[in-house]
Amino acid sequence: MARSTDLLDRLAEDPARTALFLDVDGVLAPIAPRPDDARVPEKTRGELRRLHTRYALVACISGRAGADAARIVGVPELTYVGNHGLELEDGADEWAGRLHDFLSGTTWPRIEDKTLTAALHYRDSPDEAAAKRELDAIADRARAAGFIARYGRKVLELVPPLDANKGTAVRRLLSEQRLHRALYAGDDTTDLDAFEALEQLELGVRVAVASPEGPAALLEQADITVETPAELLQLLRRL
C-alpha cells in the first residue's frame, strides 16, 4: 500500500505534465451482459470532469469505436481513441471495407461491429464450450482473410494487421503533448501494450483492474492492482 500511495502522490505533484489513460469496459464501466448496456456511473463521471480540469490530458483508450466509448463514458470533454488505437492510423479505411465484407458472410448472434474491428461475444452463452468451438472456426476464417483473431474476456476480437494498438495510441498522444508522466488503467490483454508504452517514461504508473477472466500477465506487470471499477474510482480520487 505504501508503494501505491507514493506513486499516486508523485503523479499528483505535477498534473500539468501528466496524462491519465483509462480503458472503459471493466475499468470505468462495470462489465454488462450486453455491451450496449454498459454505462459509467455518475460518480465516476464527476471525478473524470474534475481530473480533466486538473491534468494535462485525460484520455479513454478503448476497444470500442471512439464515438461509442464517448457515449458510454458520457464526458465529452475527454479525449477518446477507439478500436485499440487503430483510429489514429493511416490505412484503416481499406480494412474497414474488408471487415464489412467478412462480417456479411459470418453468422453469430452477438456481433459488435466497430467499423475497424469486431467483437464476437459469447458471455452468457448456454454452452460456452460449444460457442468457443464455433468461434475457433470463425477465427480460422478470419486469419485466412488476413485479420488478427484473438480472445479477450468472453469475446473473440477481429483486428486488421496494422501496426497499431493501445500502446501506439498512448505513445502518440504523449508525444503530441510532450508529456513524460502518465498513468494507465486497464483490465485485459490489449492493455498490456499500453503498459509497455509507459516503461520509458519519467514516471509511469500501471494499474490493473483484476478479474477472473483477465490475463495473469496484467497483474504481474501492474504497479497497482484494484478489484473493481468502484475501487478504481477511489484511486482516482487520490489524484
VODO-865817 format. One record per residue: residue in three letters; x, y, z negated of N, C-alpha, C in turn; residue number from 1. Coordinates in pm, whole numbers, plus 50000, padded with zeros to 5 digits. Atoms other than C-alpha are relative to their C-alpha. Example, Ala and Ser with C-alpha at 12.3 -4.5 7.8 and 13.67 -1.06 7.14 Angstrom:
<pts>
PT residuo   n.X   n.Y   n.Z  ca.X  ca.Y  ca.Z   c.X   c.Y   c.Z num
PT     ALA 50089 49881 50000 51230 49550 49220 50090 50120 50000   1
PT     SER 49918 49881 50006 51367 49894 49286 49923 50109 49927   2
</pts>
This chain:
<pts>
PT residuo   n.X   n.Y   n.Z  ca.X  ca.Y  ca.Z   c.X   c.Y   c.Z num
PT     MET 50083 49879 50000 50000 50000 50000 50086 50125 50000   1
PT     ALA 49914 49882 50007 50286 50237 49920 50054 50036 50137   2
PT     ARG 49948 49972 49865 50432 50198 50269 49891 50060 50087   3
PT     SER 50111 49947 49921 50091 50259 50427 49975 50145 49967   4
PT     THR 50024 49862 50043 50040 50573 50222 50109 50093 50050   5
PT     ASP 49887 49919 49954 50386 50701 50311 49989 50030 50149   6
PT     LEU 50011 49979 49856 50332 50652 50684 49890 50100 50034   7
PT     LEU 50111 49907 49974 49996 50832 50680 50034 50140 49956   8
PT     ASP 49961 49867 50049 50134 51116 50472 50098 50065 50094   9
PT     ARG 49902 49944 49906 50423 51160 50713 49931 50048 50128  10
PT     LEU 50074 49955 49883 50183 51176 51009 49926 50129 49973  11
PT     ALA 50084 49884 50032 49960 51427 50835 50081 50126 49974  12
PT     GLU 49916 49882 50026 50255 51657 50761 50013 50090 50122  13
PT     ASP 49974 49922 49879 50281 51769 51125 49896 49968 50108  14
PT     PRO 50106 50036 49904 49945 51734 51305 50015 50066 50136  15
PT     ALA 49986 49929 49872 50038 51986 51575 50090 49926 50097  16
PT     ARG 49912 50078 49913 50295 51737 51711 49960 49853 50004  17
PT     THR 50041 50139 50019 50090 51423 51655 49875 49967 50081  18
PT     ALA 50117 50050 49928 49845 51219 51864 49939 49883 49923  19
PT     LEU 50073 50115 50055 49580 50977 51739 49931 49929 50115  20
PT     PHE 50060 50082 49895 49482 50695 51976 49916 49891 49934  21
PT     LEU 50094 50091 50065 49180 50482 51891 49925 49917 50103  22
PT     ASP 50088 50086 49922 49019 50182 52055 49857 50025 49951  23
PT     VAL 50140 49971 50033 48638 50188 52050 49931 49879 49938  24
PT     ASP 50074 50116 50050 48470 49847 52017 50082 49921 49899  25
PT     GLY 49932 50072 50105 48562 49673 51695 50093 50085 49917  26
PT     VAL 49909 49909 50070 48763 49976 51581 49923 50121 49948  27
PT     LEU 50088 49891 50041 48546 50287 51579 49856 49953 49986  28
PT     ALA 50138 50053 50000 48223 50099 51654 50003 49853 49960  29
PT     PRO 50009 50143 50031 48135 49768 51489 49958 49921 50124  30
PT     ILE 50036 50088 49889 48108 49479 51736 49849 49975 49996  31
PT     ALA 50144 50022 49990 47748 49449 51858 49975 49875 50086  32
PT     PRO 50030 50118 49919 47583 49134 52001 49993 50032 50150  33
PT     ARG 50004 49953 49861 47518 49331 52322 50086 50125 50011  34
PT     PRO 49912 49884 49988 47787 49576 52442 49925 50133 50009  35
PT     ASP 50075 49875 49984 47521 49834 52533 49945 50052 49867  36
PT     ASP 50056 49960 50128 47404 49839 52171 50103 50059 49904  37
PT     ALA 49895 49950 50088 47739 49942 52024 49988 50151 49981  38
PT     ARG 50003 49857 50031 47748 50282 51853 50102 50031 49891  39
PT     VAL 49913 49951 50108 47999 50477 51646 49912 50065 49893  40
PT     PRO 50083 49941 50106 47842 50561 51308 50018 50151 49990  41
PT     GLU 49996 49854 50007 47761 50927 51247 50109 50049 49906  42
PT     LYS 49892 49959 50091 48003 50946 50953 50135 49997 50070  43
PT     THR 49875 50008 49925 48283 50836 51182 50007 50110 50104  44
PT     ARG 50001 49889 49903 48178 51088 51447 50040 50130 49933  45
PT     GLY 49964 49878 50072 48201 51365 51190 50149 50006 49971  46
PT     GLU 49856 50004 50027 48551 51254 51098 50081 50023 50126  47
PT     LEU 49931 49978 49874 48657 51245 51462 49997 50147 50040  48
PT     ARG 50008 49856 49971 48536 51601 51507 50101 50077 49916  49
PT     ARG 49901 49933 50087 48747 51709 51209 50142 49976 50051  50
PT     LEU 49865 50032 49953 49054 51529 51341 50032 50073 50130  51
PT     HIS 49979 49929 49874 49007 51689 51684 50045 50144 49976  52
PT     THR 49961 49861 50029 49039 52035 51528 50136 50009 49934  53
PT     ARG 49876 49999 50079 49350 51934 51334 50120 49948 50078  54
PT     TYR 49887 50066 49934 49564 51714 51562 50014 50046 50146  55
PT     ALA 49973 49956 49863 49727 51789 51897 49917 49923 50101  56
PT     LEU 50075 50083 49907 49542 51502 52064 49930 49890 49922  57
PT     VAL 50074 50116 50048 49269 51258 51965 49937 49936 50124  58
PT     ALA 50042 50066 49875 49206 51006 52244 49946 49860 49970  59
PT     CYS 50055 50135 50006 48992 50696 52279 50048 49923 50122  60
PT     ILE 49946 50082 49893 49164 50426 52486 49922 49869 49998  61
PT     SER 50098 50108 50008 48905 50165 52576 50004 49908 50121  62
PT     GLY 50022 50089 49887 48840 49862 52789 49874 50034 50077  63
PT     ARG 50119 49953 49930 48505 50018 52875 50039 50104 50105  64
PT     ALA 49981 49882 49916 48471 50271 53154 50006 50123 49910  65
PT     GLY 49982 49883 50084 48573 50610 53019 49869 50069 49965  66
PT     ALA 50128 49935 50025 48225 50758 53058 49915 49920 49901  67
PT     ASP 50075 50084 50093 48074 50463 52873 50058 50010 49860  68
PT     ALA 49936 49981 50131 48328 50495 52592 49957 50132 49938  69
PT     ALA 50044 49870 50051 48235 50862 52560 49857 49994 49950  70
PT     ARG 50140 50015 50044 47868 50766 52535 49992 49928 49865  71
PT     ILE 50002 50078 50124 47936 50511 52261 50053 50082 49882  72
PT     VAL 49939 49922 50108 48157 50746 52059 49915 50121 49966  73
PT     GLY 50089 49888 50025 47934 51050 52102 50068 50126 49953  74
PT     VAL 49926 49878 50034 48206 51314 52051 50069 50048 50127  75
PT     PRO 49948 49966 49867 48261 51478 52391 50130 50079 49997  76
PT     GLU 49877 49920 50007 48549 51695 52268 50126 49915 50014  77
PT     LEU 49881 50085 49997 48786 51397 52258 50042 49968 50143  78
PT     THR 49950 50048 49871 48997 51261 52545 49965 49852 50012  79
PT     TYR 50040 50140 49979 48873 50933 52696 50073 49942 50120  80
PT     VAL 49938 50075 49892 49066 50682 52905 49941 49859 49997  81
PT     GLY 50066 50129 49996 48879 50371 53015 50073 49897 50084  82
PT     ASN 49948 50109 49919 48945 50040 53185 50145 49970 49971  83
PT     HIS 49865 50038 50043 49258 49967 52983 50108 50087 50065  84
PT     GLY 49901 49909 49942 49435 50272 53128 49997 50009 50151  85
PT     LEU 50002 50000 49853 49355 50197 53492 49947 50131 50057  86
PT     GLU 50060 49877 49947 49156 50519 53529 50102 50110 50024  87
PT     LEU 49895 49899 49978 49481 50717 53518 50090 49966 50118  88
PT     GLU 49906 50048 49897 49644 50519 53801 49950 50024 50142  89
PT     ASP 50032 49995 49858 49657 50573 54176 49977 49856 50051  90
PT     GLY 50019 50131 49938 49542 50285 54397 49889 49917 49940  91
PT     ALA 50105 50078 50064 49248 50182 54181 49876 49987 50087  92
PT     ASP 50124 50001 49921 48977 50261 54438 49987 49873 50084  93
PT     GLU 50005 50121 49917 49069 49970 54666 49958 49879 49915  94
PT     TRP 50032 50114 50085 49050 49726 54376 49858 50008 49945  95
PT     ALA 50140 49988 50041 48716 49867 54268 49909 49935 50104  96
PT     GLY 50079 50062 49894 48576 49761 54606 50014 49849 50000  97
PT     ARG 49978 50145 50001 48733 49416 54582 49930 49936 49880  98
PT     LEU 50070 50053 50117 48591 49369 54233 49850 49994 50025  99
PT     HIS 50144 49999 49967 48244 49467 54356 49965 49878 50085 100
PT     ASP 50025 50115 49914 48267 49201 54626 50007 49869 49922 101
PT     PHE 49986 50123 50078 48385 48937 54380 49880 49979 49908 102
PT     LEU 50113 50013 50093 48109 49007 54128 49871 49971 50075 103
PT     SER 50120 50027 49921 47849 49000 54405 49981 49851 50025 104
PT     GLY 50007 50144 49978 47933 48634 54454 50016 49919 49874 105
PT     THR 49980 50068 50128 47954 48549 54084 49871 50001 49919 106
PT     THR 50119 50010 50083 47667 48426 53869 50041 49977 49855 107
PT     TRP 49975 50011 50144 47692 48484 53495 49897 50088 49929 108
PT     PRO 50111 49925 50060 47420 48601 53253 50038 50135 49941 109
PT     ARG 49964 49875 50068 47621 48879 53087 50129 50055 50060 110
PT     ILE 49887 49936 49935 47849 49064 53327 49995 50149 49971 111
PT     GLU 49986 49856 50024 47964 49407 53216 50092 50056 50109 112
PT     ASP 49926 49946 49886 48071 49579 53539 50045 50142 49967 113
PT     LYS 49944 49870 50036 48304 49869 53460 50065 50069 50119 114
PT     THR 49953 49945 49872 48379 49951 53826 50142 49955 50034 115
PT     LEU 49863 50042 49976 48753 49888 53795 50033 49866 49936 116
PT     THR 49982 50127 50068 48734 49594 53558 49862 49944 49968 117
PT     ALA 50127 50062 50039 48468 49350 53446 50022 49914 49877 118
PT     ALA 49996 50084 50118 48389 49169 53123 49883 49902 50006 119
PT     LEU 50103 50104 49999 48201 48839 53124 49989 49946 49858 120
PT     HIS 50014 50029 50142 48069 48793 52772 49938 49862 49977 121
PT     TYR 50065 50125 50040 47991 48463 52605 49971 49995 49850 122
PT     ARG 50039 49992 50140 47929 48580 52249 49854 49956 49985 123
PT     ASP 50135 50051 50031 47622 48403 52105 49945 49907 50108 124
PT     SER 50047 50103 49908 47605 48154 52392 49961 49877 49920 125
PT     PRO 50045 50115 50078 47413 47846 52271 50104 49889 49994 126
PT     ASP 49893 50100 49998 47707 47622 52371 50126 50070 50049 127
PT     GLU 49883 49921 49961 48031 47822 52364 50103 49917 50074 128
PT     ALA 49903 50084 49931 48243 47527 52473 49962 49984 50147 129
PT     ALA 50046 50012 49861 48030 47478 52786 50016 50133 50073 130
PT     ALA 49985 49868 49939 48030 47852 52852 50146 50026 50037 131
PT     LYS 49858 49979 49974 48408 47859 52825 50045 49920 50121 132
PT     ARG 49963 50080 49883 48438 47578 53081 49954 50068 50129 133
PT     GLU 50049 49929 49881 48223 47773 53327 50086 50123 50028 134
PT     LEU 49918 49880 49982 48427 48086 53267 50140 49964 50048 135
PT     ASP 49869 50043 49950 48750 47894 53322 49998 49986 50152 136
PT     ALA 50012 50015 49854 48625 47813 53673 49993 50137 50068 137
PT     ILE 50007 49864 49944 48536 48180 53735 50138 50065 49994 138
PT     ALA 49865 49943 50014 48880 48279 53605 50092 49949 50110 139
PT     ASP 49916 50056 49893 49046 48044 53854 49968 50067 50133 140
PT     ARG 50037 49933 49875 48849 48200 54141 50051 50144 50003 141
PT     ALA 49955 49861 50007 48935 48550 54021 50151 50009 50025 142
PT     ARG 49855 49998 49979 49305 48470 54009 50034 49972 50146 143
PT     ALA 49977 50029 49858 49286 48324 54359 49971 50123 50086 144
PT     ALA 50033 49877 49927 49133 48656 54470 50096 50114 49966 145
PT     GLY 49897 49900 50029 49429 48843 54321 49984 50072 49868 146
PT     PHE 50022 49932 50127 49285 48955 53988 50076 49934 49885 147
PT     ILE 49955 50055 50127 49428 48909 53642 49876 49961 49920 148
PT     ALA 50113 50047 50081 49186 48700 53434 50055 49961 49864 149
PT     ARG 49949 50025 50134 49238 48696 53058 49886 50002 49900 150
PT     TYR 50103 50007 50102 49039 48618 52749 50028 50098 49887 151
PT     GLY 49995 49918 50118 48963 48861 52468 49905 49943 49896 152
PT     ARG 50090 50043 50107 48717 48847 52180 49866 49958 50060 153
PT     LYS 50122 50057 49942 48445 48617 52320 49967 50063 50135 154
PT     VAL 50021 49936 49871 48493 48765 52666 50112 49960 50096 155
PT     LEU 49902 50015 49893 48667 48693 52996 50009 50134 50072 156
PT     GLU 49980 49871 49935 48816 49011 53141 50068 49980 50135 157
PT     LEU 49943 50001 49865 48891 49059 53512 50059 50137 50027 158
PT     VAL 49927 49874 49990 49151 49326 53583 50084 50001 50127 159
PT     PRO 49912 49993 49882 49332 49444 53901 50146 49985 49959 160
PT     PRO 49858 50022 50031 49704 49355 53918 50082 50128 50017 161
PT     LEU 49928 49874 49993 49814 49715 53881 50085 50016 49874 162
PT     ASP 49910 49981 50113 50097 49825 53655 49942 50107 49908 163
PT     ALA 50069 49906 50089 49863 49989 53409 49939 49921 49886 164
PT     ASN 50059 50060 50117 49749 49905 53060 49984 50108 49894 165
PT     LYS 50018 49899 50104 49672 50078 52733 50133 50065 49961 166
PT     GLY 49869 49943 50030 50044 50125 52679 50042 50107 50099 167
PT     THR 49964 49898 49902 50098 50311 53006 49914 50124 49981 168
PT     ALA 50086 49885 50026 49800 50532 52921 50051 50082 49882 169
PT     VAL 49946 49930 50117 49945 50615 52580 50127 50076 50037 170
PT     ARG 49875 49933 49962 50287 50693 52729 49973 50123 50086 171
PT     ARG 50029 49888 49911 50137 50917 52997 49944 50119 49921 172
PT     LEU 50061 49892 50077 49926 51118 52752 50102 50065 49906 173
PT     LEU 49896 49944 50086 50218 51159 52511 50096 50087 50081 174
PT     SER 49907 49925 49916 50446 51273 52795 49939 50132 50046 175
PT     GLU 50066 49878 49951 50192 51522 52931 49996 50108 49894 176
PT     GLN 50011 49901 50108 50160 51690 52593 50128 50013 49918 177
PT     ARG 49868 49992 50065 50522 51638 52488 49989 49972 49850 178
PT     LEU 50018 50040 50139 50429 51461 52168 50086 49877 49970 179
PT     HIS 49909 50107 50036 50661 51224 51982 49961 49930 49870 180
PT     ARG 50052 50063 50122 50448 51118 51687 49857 49954 50031 181
PT     ALA 50134 50049 49966 50136 50901 51711 49959 49884 49911 182
PT     LEU 50063 50117 50061 49901 50653 51550 49914 49934 50106 183
PT     TYR 50091 50075 49913 49725 50379 51745 49930 49894 49917 184
PT     ALA 50080 50101 50070 49441 50165 51606 49929 49913 50102 185
PT     GLY 50064 50093 49908 49324 49852 51788 49969 49868 49933 186
PT     ASP 50044 50126 50060 49179 49507 51735 50016 49879 50090 187
PT     ASP 50001 50113 49907 49253 49289 52038 50131 49993 50078 188
PT     THR 49876 50029 49927 49517 49153 52274 50048 50119 50083 189
PT     THR 49960 49888 49913 49514 49453 52510 50059 50116 49921 190
PT     ASP 49943 49893 50082 49609 49679 52219 50147 49978 49970 191
PT     LEU 49857 50025 50023 49949 49513 52192 50087 50085 50091 192
PT     ASP 49924 49911 49910 50066 49713 52496 50012 50140 49941 193
PT     ALA 49997 49868 50062 49974 50032 52312 50092 50000 49878 194
PT     PHE 49906 50011 50112 50158 49913 52001 50144 50015 50049 195
PT     GLU 49865 49993 49945 50468 49866 52215 50037 50141 50043 196
PT     ALA 49974 49864 49952 50435 50218 52356 50042 50094 49887 197
PT     LEU 49966 49914 50114 50483 50362 52006 50138 49972 49944 198
PT     GLU 49877 50046 50065 50811 50183 51935 50113 50102 50005 199
PT     GLN 49886 49909 49985 51049 50454 52062 49969 50142 49953 200
PT     LEU 50037 49866 50044 50869 50750 51908 50075 50040 49873 201
PT     GLU 49947 49948 50126 50998 50970 51632 49926 49938 49881 202
PT     LEU 50082 50067 50101 50711 50828 51426 49881 49936 50069 203
PT     GLY 50112 50072 49943 50470 50560 51545 49937 49910 49894 204
PT     VAL 50071 50079 50101 50206 50402 51322 49898 49912 50070 205
PT     ARG 50086 50097 49933 50033 50085 51443 49902 49942 49898 206
PT     VAL 50105 50046 50091 49702 49999 51280 49921 49889 50067 207
PT     ALA 50080 50112 49951 49531 49663 51329 49871 49992 49921 208
PT     VAL 50128 50030 50063 49162 49614 51260 49982 49849 50015 209
PT     ALA 49995 50146 49997 49161 49246 51167 49863 49940 50026 210
PT     SER 50121 50079 49981 48904 48991 51277 50040 49856 50025 211
PT     PRO 49967 50140 49973 48889 48611 51301 50027 49973 50148 212
PT     GLU 49984 50020 49856 48878 48649 51681 50123 50070 50057 213
PT     GLY 49888 49922 49950 49174 48884 51710 50129 49919 50004 214
PT     PRO 49874 50073 49987 49527 48774 51806 50088 50015 49877 215
PT     ALA 49910 49995 50116 49774 48688 51532 50111 50102 50021 216
PT     ALA 49890 49907 49971 50039 48899 51708 49966 50143 49960 217
PT     LEU 50039 49864 50035 49838 49214 51641 50029 50027 49852 218
PT     LEU 49976 49984 50144 49857 49161 51264 50150 49996 49971 219
PT     GLU 49856 50012 50022 50223 49063 51285 50073 50129 50034 220
PT     GLN 49931 49880 49955 50318 49383 51466 49949 50129 49935 221
PT     ALA 50061 49880 50058 50096 49623 51272 50080 50050 49880 222
PT     ASP 49945 49938 50121 50231 49867 51017 49896 50003 49888 223
PT     ILE 50111 49994 50095 49888 49887 50850 49889 49911 50054 224
PT     THR 50113 50084 49961 49600 49640 50856 49878 50036 49917 225
PT     VAL 50129 49982 50067 49236 49711 50774 49908 49889 50047 226
PT     GLU 50086 50114 49971 48950 49463 50775 49879 50034 50086 227
PT     THR 50124 49962 49933 48661 49661 50926 50010 50142 50053 228
PT     PRO 50007 49860 49958 48575 49982 51114 49972 50095 49882 229
PT     ALA 50025 49916 50118 48447 50115 50779 50129 50027 49924 230
PT     GLU 49870 49978 50065 48793 50064 50628 50088 50093 50083 231
PT     LEU 49923 49908 49916 48948 50239 50928 49955 50144 49975 232
PT     LEU 50052 49867 50031 48721 50537 50856 50068 50055 49874 233
PT     GLN 49935 49955 50123 48867 50554 50504 50144 50039 50027 234
PT     LEU 49863 49966 49963 49215 50552 50656 50006 50135 50072 235
PT     LEU 50000 49875 49925 49130 50833 50898 49977 50120 49910 236
PT     ARG 50024 49888 50092 49010 51045 50609 50124 50043 49926 237
PT     ARG 49873 49963 50064 49365 51046 50476 50082 50091 50090 238
PT     LEU 49916 49927 49905 49495 51220 50788 49963 50149 50008 239
</pts>
